[in-house]
Amino acid sequence: MKPLVGIRVLDLSRVLAGPWATQLLADLGAEVIKVEQPGSGDDTRHWGPPWHEHDGEKVAAYFLAANRGKRSVAVDFANEEGASLVRRMAASADVVVENFKVGGLAKFGLDAATLRSGNPRLIYASITGFGQDGPYEERAGYDYIIQGMGGLMSLTGLPDGEPMRAGVAVADLFTGMYAANAILAALYRRQATGEGATIDLSLFDTQLAMLANQASNTLVSGRDPVRQGAGHPNIVPYQPFAAADQPIIIAVGNDRQFARLAAILGHDEWAVDEDYSTNPARVAARDRLIPQIGVIIATREASHWLAQCEAAGIPAGPINSVSQALADPQAVHRSAVISAGGGVLGEVRMVGSPMRIDGERQDAPLPPPGLGEHRDLLNEWLSPDELKRLQAAGVVGS
């Protein structure tokens, strides 16, 4: 049995950070009910092309990435009857996740204080750009802005080039992961205390935390790190090299691995050279050592060097495109790409969950939902006549 079977999550979030957190909870077995605005739904339904189309239903591929395992109801909670319905739903929920601006849900009576007063066991997780307090609390938060403000872009790109953002929305994704972790911790604590929790997660806080060694480097040295391109600030050699046919990555993690690499490259003397034999020395001599390695790597094909490195226990690998990565033999063996169907969107191919517990994959079996696809769920809180009336009034969509 999956760990979160029996946990109900009311997902009021949209775009990426919140949906990423709730998709993880769905993968772990939670029942996730996604509440969307009638007519439009989650913004990412429209962030295409590319589009997934089935029997007249059309949704952006972006939406599919973060909404597996959920059921969708369309409720306009800007309307008081819609807000009342969502409050009733929250009364039977274990978790609510939302990512509106600070205070944005209070006017609908859907804020943490209101919902937790009616359901003290509720775990209410708010995800914002900058947190629930501070000089920026009212600002909207977008991953791109956060990568810039949070220092990541200053580290990303070529040394003589402009700052670059990461190729995926890492601030959003990390925030979703931190949110899911905080929710799981709160659920665990609730078992002992019976009390829920109010969780405050921000993209900006998360981006600062995920600077990891680079933030620590700055705090210890008092100096800002510089962009290294694809190199590493603390380890050498740890970067791509251009083989005769394609680039490869060689990632030497310790001095023993470097000695083996030096032998492969025909320079055993490097392993005892005081300029190269230790990692601190190699970091200092980066500008002399890396060009020498590059000249040698360029003389043979990638397959030669990858085989040599694998035999010597030196971490190395190719730089794959996304399609190559998804088709890699290891990805195929691990069934990284999964399919789920049965909903109005038909069969959907997705990258599955990386989590395995006791040998069991943790993929949620439900495909991403069509907007309002699971309207019948509302029968738990509405009589048939009420549901029909609210649908006619546009408060509930289908």
Buried (B, 14 or more C-beta within 10 A) or exposed (E): EBBBEEBBBBBBBBBBBBBBBBBBBBBBBBBBBBBBBBEEBBBBBBBBEEEBEBEEBBBBBBBBBBBBBBBBBBBBBEBEBBBBBBBBBBEEBBBBBBBBBBEBBEEBBBBBEBBBEEBEBBBBBBBBBBBBEEEBBEBEBBBBBBBBBBBBBBBBBEEEEEBBBBEEBBBBBBBBBBBBEBBBEBBEBBEEEEEBBBBBBBBBBBBBEBBEEBBEBBEEEEEEBEBBEEBBBBBBBBBBBEBEEEBBBBBBEEBEBBBBBBBBBEBEEBBEBEEBBBBEBBBBBBEEBBEBBBEBBEEEEBBBBBEBBEEBEBEBBBEEEEEEBBEBEEBEEEEBEBEBEEBBBBEBBBBBBEBEEEEEBBBBEBBBBBBBBBBEBBEEBBEEEBBEBBBEEEBBBB
